[in-house]
Amino acid sequence: MTENNPSQTNSQPEKKSSDESIEKSNEPIIYEEKQKIAYISINTKMNAVSIETAKLLIKYIKNADKNPKIHVIVIKSEGNRVFSAGFDLNMFRNGVTLEILSDLLTFGGAVSKAIFFSKKPVIAQIQASAIGLGAIIALSCDFRFAANRDDLFFQLPEIDINMFPATGPTVMAIKTLGIVHAQEMLLTGRKIPLAEFDKWGAVTKIVEPELLEKTVKKFARGLAKKPSNLLFSIKSAINMIGYDQARKWFELEDEFANFNVRVLGNLDHPPLDDFLESQWKKYTKGKPIF
């Protein structure tokens, strides 16, 4: 997949008209501001995310969060085939290296954290299936609107591609779905149909595909009309209440990911049981009671 010049990451997002968005549709991330709402759209082949695209996504989320004119953030993607196929596997075309894995963990994790810790409400507009990082983005958002499609599913396939579910899936699956359903997604790696995902309480609203954009826009505008001091204060208070737990979860996830990267890379690492015991002591101040 061909990415735009990485120097774009140093530029500031511009407010664009619809015509400008069409003219610049080769950009991996399309950014628009309309009526106090920031629309951030993934625009790549299969809406896959490379490291450079992840950096752009993080930048635009953070810039929208800091922009006093923006009250609500909508994350969506272009086309109808897939919301996002996750990380762009082209990054591994010359083999799996520790540098690439490190970047993947760093910037993938930063995407979910930027969404999760934003002081502004973040809405996911999901027109098709969300896989890997795509599912993580959806789980990280405050609201999830999905198109009513029989072929739409959510999947965290890390276990089937020999990777620990890092960059946010463990944290966000537990936060949004609860332990039982997080186990279902993370331990099986199976595709979760939209209807089942909805039964888990993970979908704000399911609408017909042709009404999705209009429905999200109406909901976002309704939020944007709320008093901004209260909107941001309530979201920030929620973030702060859960911050210590979320920080610990992210740290734990990173430690497990780094351990498994070392195993995968045949690097020095302690035996699994010793590592697990060290994590029990660090994060629970004791050993499992069995």
Secondary structure in CASP SS format (residue, H / E / C, confidence):
PFRMAT SS
TARGET T0000
AUTHOR 0000-0000-0000
METHOD secondary structure of the structure
MODEL  1
M C 1.00
T C 1.00
E C 1.00
N C 1.00
N C 1.00
P H 1.00
S H 1.00
Q H 1.00
T H 1.00
N H 1.00
S C 1.00
Q C 1.00
P C 1.00
E C 1.00
K C 1.00
K C 1.00
S C 1.00
S H 1.00
D H 1.00
E H 1.00
S H 1.00
I H 1.00
E H 1.00
K C 1.00
S C 1.00
N C 1.00
E C 1.00
P C 1.00
I E 1.00
I E 1.00
Y E 1.00
E E 1.00
E E 1.00
K E 1.00
Q C 1.00
K C 1.00
I E 1.00
A E 1.00
Y E 1.00
I E 1.00
S E 1.00
I E 1.00
N C 1.00
T C 1.00
K H 1.00
M H 1.00
N H 1.00
A C 1.00
V E 1.00
S C 1.00
I H 1.00
E H 1.00
T H 1.00
A H 1.00
K H 1.00
L H 1.00
L H 1.00
I H 1.00
K H 1.00
Y H 1.00
I H 1.00
K H 1.00
N H 1.00
A H 1.00
D H 1.00
K H 1.00
N C 1.00
P C 1.00
K C 1.00
I C 1.00
H C 1.00
V E 1.00
I E 1.00
V E 1.00
I E 1.00
K E 1.00
S E 1.00
E C 1.00
G C 1.00
N C 1.00
R C 1.00
V C 1.00
F C 1.00
S E 1.00
A C 1.00
G C 1.00
F E 1.00
D C 1.00
L H 1.00
N H 1.00
M H 1.00
F H 1.00
R C 1.00
N C 1.00
G C 1.00
V C 1.00
T C 1.00
L H 1.00
E H 1.00
I H 1.00
L H 1.00
S H 1.00
D H 1.00
L H 1.00
L H 1.00
T H 1.00
F H 1.00
G H 1.00
G H 1.00
A H 1.00
V H 1.00
S H 1.00
K H 1.00
A H 1.00
I H 1.00
F H 1.00
F C 1.00
S C 1.00
K C 1.00
K C 1.00
P C 1.00
V E 1.00
I E 1.00
A E 1.00
Q E 1.00
I E 1.00
Q C 1.00
A C 1.00
S C 1.00
A E 1.00
I E 1.00
G C 1.00
L H 1.00
G H 1.00
A H 1.00
I H 1.00
I H 1.00
A H 1.00
L H 1.00
S H 1.00
C C 1.00
D C 1.00
F E 1.00
R E 1.00
F E 1.00
A E 1.00
A E 1.00
N C 1.00
R C 1.00
D C 1.00
D C 1.00
L C 1.00
F E 1.00
F E 1.00
Q E 1.00
L C 1.00
P C 1.00
E H 1.00
I H 1.00
D H 1.00
I H 1.00
N C 1.00
M C 1.00
F C 1.00
P C 1.00
A C 1.00
T C 1.00
G C 1.00
P H 1.00
T H 1.00
V H 1.00
M H 1.00
A H 1.00
I H 1.00
K H 1.00
T H 1.00
L H 1.00
G H 1.00
I H 1.00
V H 1.00
H H 1.00
A H 1.00
Q H 1.00
E H 1.00
M H 1.00
L H 1.00
L H 1.00
T H 1.00
G C 1.00
R C 1.00
K C 1.00
I E 1.00
P E 1.00
L H 1.00
A H 1.00
E H 1.00
F H 1.00
D H 1.00
K H 1.00
W C 1.00
G C 1.00
A C 1.00
V C 1.00
T C 1.00
K E 1.00
I E 1.00
V E 1.00
E C 1.00
P H 1.00
E H 1.00
L H 1.00
L H 1.00
E H 1.00
K H 1.00
T H 1.00
V H 1.00
K H 1.00
K H 1.00
F H 1.00
A H 1.00
R H 1.00
G H 1.00
L H 1.00
A H 1.00
K C 1.00
K C 1.00
P C 1.00
S H 1.00
N H 1.00
L H 1.00
L H 1.00
F H 1.00
S H 1.00
I H 1.00
K H 1.00
S H 1.00
A H 1.00
I H 1.00
N H 1.00
M H 1.00
I H 1.00
G C 1.00
Y H 1.00
D H 1.00
Q H 1.00
A H 1.00
R H 1.00
K H 1.00
W H 1.00
F H 1.00
E H 1.00
L H 1.00
E H 1.00
D H 1.00
E H 1.00
F H 1.00
A H 1.00
N H 1.00
F H 1.00
N H 1.00
V H 1.00
R H 1.00
V H 1.00
L H 1.00
G C 1.00
N C 1.00
L C 1.00
D C 1.00
H C 1.00
P C 1.00
P C 1.00
L H 1.00
D H 1.00
D H 1.00
F H 1.00
L H 1.00
E H 1.00
S H 1.00
Q H 1.00
W H 1.00
K H 1.00
K H 1.00
Y H 1.00
T H 1.00
K C 1.00
G C 1.00
K C 1.00
P C 1.00
I C 1.00
F C 1.00
END
